[in-house]
């Protein structure tokens, strides 16, 4: 069974005639609210990532806290993506997207008023649940109204929204943090008006017929998956910090994680409508694109989330400057996504871009593994452009390949599964590589301060460089430079494994009909037999 009934499934349940292709004007109108919603999610994420070093320092948080502020949102989004898809079988999709935006607003307000790291992490969970709705529903709706062959023509819009949100976020965040009468709390408040605008635009522009059908939501599977993943994430975050890697705590957390995930697989194989339908992995393209998406998530999220911290702590830059320094990677991503999309639409060939993206992303991760506290911005820019180009060629085209190779009735399942595993990879990568960074920083600081762990209280906490004397500041800068390079070195093999996965994907011609049209044909063919 599908993990989520797509709009075309619902339409097929009605007696109306087969839907005709939507005009470009109607598609653009429908996209306006969806893109506004996605912009909110991107903006909130990028604003916070750049402001985190200051936020964690002000709230007296640790390196583990820094990691979990990011991981909490990713984990919540990961666990709820399939559930939002299931809910779309029962309720109006427009209402669900507006509900997800409303949850995002609530999470943003709570985060803005947080006075402890714990409350901040809870608010990020609420934001993640809202982002899960946007992620699940936006991609399914887009697949329903746009043929795979034409998706590339709209990549420029996706790329522009992603680029503006990603570029504007760090810059806005930097300015807010550096402006004394505003401060980092406005990094959360700033997204609220945009979310309200998205709700209004969706109300005015998104019109999809809805036919309810009886479904059963696999809440047990969802809880088991989230619990199993959380146990393993807690282990990689705390091991080597709160307890030894070889300890009873490690055995307990790993054992619990494995048992819970094994139980989840058992439940998913038995229930009528699983959160993750295991039979969809019989499709070779879906299986390989899912694996590649997860590996891209590990490499991309796990590596890049710590770049802003590197700019501010290792290079001693202000949040505003750190935001500007991230531009090369975003521009590389935007350009490669747009150009690849246009070429794919005109020629109908896509596998070459997946292979090139895998090679270039691996090279970018490898180049960034050579950085240090003394690296020049010119060199860093080249490395970030390389990484951005590789990621841009991979991410959207992996979804395109999977959606193109499944029946229209399984578009929701394929899209939800890819989103789930990419987010899962990001959560695992952020947590695991955050642990690598934290342990290496502690090791370098202990070495630099001659065995006095933490050298004046830094330890596993994120330091405020302005409060450190010059000799200690230099040691901290070097420690974060070495540790960040190691994060990219550890992440590079995951990028290479993603390349291996895409090599085995079989290229198939892109379909020229939208999901709604394809489903109508499939239903007609089934009725004829």
ABEGO torsion letter per residue (X at the ends): XBABBBAAAAAAABABBBBBBBBAAAAAAAAAAAAAAAAAAAAAAAAAAAAAAAAAAAAGBBAAAAAAAAAAAAAAAAAAAAAAAAAAAABBAAAAAAAAAAAAAAAAAAAAABABAAAAAAAAAAAAAAAAAAAAAAAAAAAAABBAAAAAAAAAAAAAAAAAAAAAAAAAAAAAAABAAAEAAAAAAAAAAAAAAAAAAAAAABBBBBBBBBBBBBAAAAAAAAAAAAAAAAAAAABGAABBABBAAAAAAAAAAAAAAAAAAAAAAABABBABBAAAAABAAAAAAAAAAAAAAAAAAAAAAAAAAAAAAAAGBBAAAAAAAAAAAAAAAAAAAAAAAAAAAAAGBAAAAAAAAAAAAAAAAAAAAABBAABBAAAAAAAAAAAAAAAAAAAAAAAAAAAAABBAAAAAAAAAAAAAAAAAAAAAAAAAAAAAAAAAAAAAAAAAAGGBBGGGGAEABBBBAAABBAAAAAAAAAAAAAAAAAAAAAAAAAAAAAAAAAAABBBBBBBABBAAAAAAAAAAAAAAX
